[in-house]
Amino acid sequence: MSNAILYTMPGTCALVPNIAVAWLNAPVTIKTMERGDHKKDPYLSINPKGKVPALQFDDGDVLTEAAAILAYLGAKYGKEGYARDQKLGRKEAEALSYMTSEVHAAYGPHFAVQAFADSDSAQKEIKAKTYEKLAKHYERLESNLAAAGDWYLKDRSFADAFLYVLTRWIELTPLSIDNYPNLKKHRARMEADESVKLALQRQNMEPLSSPGK
């Protein structure tokens, strides 16, 4: 019986803990909201930040922020291959910190450029700079993955779940996944995973990779 509810929304980074729950077979119920519901009172009473993901426990306590939720899930339900090794655990924390605090944060002007500038010309300039910055991040991710192999940290970890989301978001930008062949292969590898397929289904999302590619 589930003792927690993970709140998600299509297209968001909530897919990361959603995948983690599936990988771990953790007793967590996935509740996917319609877009806009995260700004309504019922959800704001759970997470006043008005963002997903949020993990609500049966005692009413709530944990927010993807990295924090992943840390909890790993500690509570983790097993071999999920940062049980101390070195892998440290590297996983480092990778997730980079992906959340730098790469994800760099998407801010893409998702809400109006928060950074008012005029059309200023917004256009900010977006151009944003995509230049994102391109450098994707080059780093591509290089790191090329050196590691199939998985970002050599062994599969929660970092791969967040990396997968980033390989989806690139489709929202002028950048092309075709310029990052290792990231493209990683995305296809993730979408061949039955747990990832389940997480996508639970979050009303579709895979992006073509079969066999």
N, C-alpha and C positions, 0 to 999 in steps of 0.2 A: 504494500500500500504506500502511495506516495506521501512524503512528509514535507514536500516543498513544491512551489509553483514557479516556473521560469516564464517570465513575460517577454514575449518577442513581438516582432513586427516585420513584415516582408521587406527585404532589401537592406536590412540593418546588420550591424555587427553582432546583434543578438544571436545570429546564426552560429557564432563561435562556441558559446557555452551550450547551445542546442546540440551541436555536433559532439561536444565533450560528453554530454549526458548520454547520447547514443553510444559512443565508444565505450563508456564505462558501464552502460546498462544501469545507470543510477536511478533510484526511485524518485524521479522528479517529473511532475506533470508539466507539459508544454502548453502554454496558453498564448496563442497568436492573436494579436489585436489588429483591427483594421487601422489603416493609416488615419491619423487624426485623433484616435482614441487615447493616445498617450498624453494629449493635452486636455483631456476631460477630467472632471472631478473624481470619478471613481478610481482612475489610475493615479491621479495626482495625490490621492489620499494614501496610496501605496508608495509612490516615488515622487516627491514634490519637484524633483529635477525635470520631470516630464520627458524622460529618456528611457530607452531600453538598452540593455537588458536589466531586469530586476529579478532577484530570487527571493521569494517570500516563504518563510518557514511557517510551520503549523502553529507556532507560538506568536505569530504576527511580526516577528523581527524581519527586517528586509536588508538584503545585501545588494548593492549596486556596483557598477563598473565591471566590465568584462574580465579584466585581469584578476580582480579580487574574487569574482565568482569562480573563475578557473582554478585559482589557488585553493579555494574551499573544496571544490569538486575533486581535485587531485589529492588533497590531504585526506578527504573523507572516503573516497571510493577508489582511489588510484591503486594500480597494481603494476607489475613489471611492464615497462614500455611507456609508462605515463609519469615520468619524472620521479620514479622511486629511487633511481640512482642520484646521489647528491650532486655529482658533476653535471649530469643532464638537467637536474632540477635548477641549478644555478644558471645554466645556459638558457634554459627555457624561460626563466624569469627575465633574463636580459633581453632575449629576443622579443618577448611579449611587451616589455617596456618600450623597446624601440618601435615596434609596430603600432602600439597604442598612442604613445606620447609624441611620436614624431611623424610617422607616416599617416596614421589616422587623422591626427591634428592638422596635417598639411592639407587635408581635404576640406577644411573649414570654409575657405573662400569659394570653393567649387559648389558646396551645398548651400551656402548662404552668403553670397558675395555682397548682398545689400547691407550686411552687418559690418562690412569693412569700408564701403565707399558709397556715396550717393549718386554721383553722376555716371552716365553710361560710359564715358571715356575712362574714368578712373576705375570702374568695375572691369572694363575690358583689359586694362593694363594689369590689374591685380590678378585676374584669371590667367593671363599669359605668364606672369611670374609664378603663379601657383603650379601650372603644368610643367614649367621648367624645374621647379623644386621637386615635384612628384617624379619626373623623369629620372632625376638623380637618385631618388629613393629606390625606384624600380631597378635601376642599374645596379645598385648595391645589393638588393634582394636577389637579383639574377646571378650576380657574381658569387654571393654566399651560397646559394643553392647549387650552383655549378660545382663549387668546391666540395660540398657536403655529399652530393649524390641524390638519391630519390627523395629524401626527406631533409627538411631545413637544418636539422641538428643531427643528421646521419640516421638517428632513430626517430620514429614517428613520435610527435609530441603535440601539445596543444598549440604550439607555434605554427604547425602546419594548418590548423583550422583557421587561425587568423590570417595566415598567408593566403589561404584559399579565398577568403572574403576580399582581400586586397586585389587578387587576380580577377575577381568579378567586377569590382568597382572601376577597374581600368577601362572597362567598356563604356563608362559614363563620361569619359574624357576624350580629348583628341588623340591621346596616346594609343598605341596598338600593341596588343599582347604578342603579335607576331614578331615584334622586335625583341622579345624576351623568351626565347625558345624553351628554356628550362622552366620558367614560370608557367608557360603554356602546357608543358608536359605535366607539371605538378597539378594544375587545375584539372586536367583530364584524369590523372591518377586519383585525385580526391573524388571526382564524380563517378568513378567506377566502384567506390567504396559503398557497401550497402548501408552503413550507418549514416554516411553523408546523404545518400539518397533519401533515407528516412527523415533526416533533419530538414532537408529541403522541402519535402512533402508536408511536414508538420508546420512549416513556416510559409506555406503557399508560394513556393518558389520553384523555378525550373532549372535544370542543369544548363550550362552554356556550351560545353564541349560537344562536338559531333562524335558519334560512335566511331571508334577506330582511329581517332586522331588525337 
